[in-house]
Structures are given as C-alpha cells and as structure tokens.
C-alpha cells in the first residue's frame, strides 16, 4: 500500500467512525476514539465482507463497509465496557 492508499484508508475510517458514533447515539467514546474505532472497523468490516465474498462499490462502498464494522465494534466495546 502506497502513501496515497494509506491516507485514503485513514480518511475512510475517520468518516466511518464519525458515522458510527452518530448511529450508536451515546455508544461512542468521543470523536478521536470513534475515528480510531472507525479505522479498525474498516479493517474488521473489510475482513468480514471478504469472507462473505462481497465486493465494495468504490469509496462510498468502502465507507459503508467501514461504518458497519465500526458500529459492530462500538457495540461490542460498549458491552464489554458495561461489564
């Protein structure tokens, strides 16, 4: 992955984390944490969808995949945090 691909990946994850924070309404952990979770969620979402043999639809598809992964990750982190 070149530097441009890495920057696009980080930007996509940041948008996805922001969206996940909005979707979870109170389940987020602040803007910076949600962005980090979005980046990790992008990896998780991409891995899960590759396992299901689904393709992304460009940058918008990547944001959707990352947002789904980030929402799932926020959900599980929130459950672990609550005990």
C-alpha positions as CSV (number, residue, x, y, z in Angstrom):
1,X,0.0,0.0,0.0
2,X,1.4,3.4,-1.0
3,X,1.1,6.6,1.0
4,X,-2.0,7.7,-1.0
5,X,-3.8,4.4,-0.3
6,X,-2.9,4.7,3.4
7,X,-4.3,8.3,3.6
8,X,-7.5,7.2,1.8
9,X,-7.8,4.3,4.2
10,X,-7.4,6.6,7.2
11,X,-9.8,9.2,5.8
12,X,-12.4,6.5,5.1
13,X,-12.0,5.1,8.6
14,X,-12.4,8.5,10.1
15,X,-15.7,9.2,8.3
16,X,-16.9,5.7,9.2
17,X,-16.0,6.2,12.8
18,X,-17.8,9.6,12.9
19,X,-20.9,7.9,11.3
20,X,-20.7,5.0,13.7
21,X,-20.7,7.5,16.6
22,X,-23.8,9.1,15.3
23,X,-25.5,5.8,14.6
24,X,-24.8,4.5,18.1
25,X,-26.1,7.7,19.8
26,X,-24.3,7.6,23.2
27,X,-22.4,4.5,22.5
28,X,-19.4,6.4,21.2
29,X,-16.3,7.3,23.1
30,X,-15.6,10.8,21.7
31,X,-14.6,12.0,18.3
32,X,-10.9,10.8,18.3
33,X,-11.8,7.4,19.8
34,X,-14.6,6.9,17.3
35,X,-12.3,7.8,14.4
36,X,-9.8,5.2,15.7
37,X,-12.6,2.6,16.0
38,X,-13.7,3.6,12.5
39,X,-10.3,2.8,11.1
40,X,-10.2,-0.5,13.0
41,X,-13.8,-1.1,12.0
42,X,-12.8,-0.7,8.4
43,X,-10.4,-3.5,8.7
44,X,-12.9,-5.7,10.5
45,X,-15.7,-4.9,8.0
46,X,-13.4,-5.5,5.1
47,X,-12.3,-8.8,6.5
48,X,-15.9,-9.9,7.2
49,X,-17.2,-8.9,3.8
50,X,-14.3,-10.5,2.0
51,X,-15.1,-13.7,3.9
52,X,-18.6,-13.4,2.5
53,X,-17.2,-12.7,-1.0
54,X,-18.9,-9.4,-1.3
55,X,-17.2,-6.6,-3.2
56,X,-17.2,-2.9,-2.2
57,X,-18.5,-0.3,-4.5
58,X,-15.7,2.2,-4.6
59,X,-15.1,4.9,-1.9
60,X,-18.8,5.0,-0.9
61,X,-18.9,1.3,-0.6
62,X,-15.7,1.4,1.5
63,X,-17.2,4.0,3.8
64,X,-20.4,1.8,4.3
65,X,-18.3,-1.3,4.9
66,X,-16.1,0.6,7.4
67,X,-19.1,2.1,9.1
68,X,-20.8,-1.3,9.5
69,X,-17.6,-2.7,11.0
70,X,-17.2,0.4,13.3
71,X,-20.8,0.1,14.5
72,X,-20.3,-3.6,15.3
73,X,-17.0,-2.8,17.1
74,X,-18.6,0.0,19.1
75,X,-21.4,-2.2,20.0
76,X,-19.1,-4.9,21.4
77,X,-16.7,-2.5,23.1
78,X,-19.7,-0.8,24.8
79,X,-21.0,-4.2,26.0
80,X,-17.5,-5.1,27.4
81,X,-17.2,-1.7,29.0
82,X,-20.5,-2.1,30.8
83,X,-19.3,-5.4,32.3
